[in-house]
């Protein structure tokens, strides 16, 4: 068996791997201020910020709802109100539509 004693020419420390970031980051206060979402005549969300709202809503739910709750209907009203507060902090949205968003 032959052994080679070659040094690795490495003048810099190893670079960290690129990994996917956490989906549970805090987005309750966007750096650019509140985003606006609107509703069409049928009560459906419309506008360029809808996808981001859905992403943020999923994050808020993961942060605030016990994973053992098997149905949204079993989530306590107080928890849903906390989630709505997070939505209101990040978005300009009509309070009359909160049941539509959180149902």
Secondary structure, 3 states (H helix, E strand, C coil): CCCCCCCCCCCCCCCCCCCCCCCCCCCCCCCCCCEECEECCCCCEECCCHHHHHHHHHHHHHHHCCCCCCCHHHCCHHHHHHHHHHHHHHEECCHHHHHHHCC
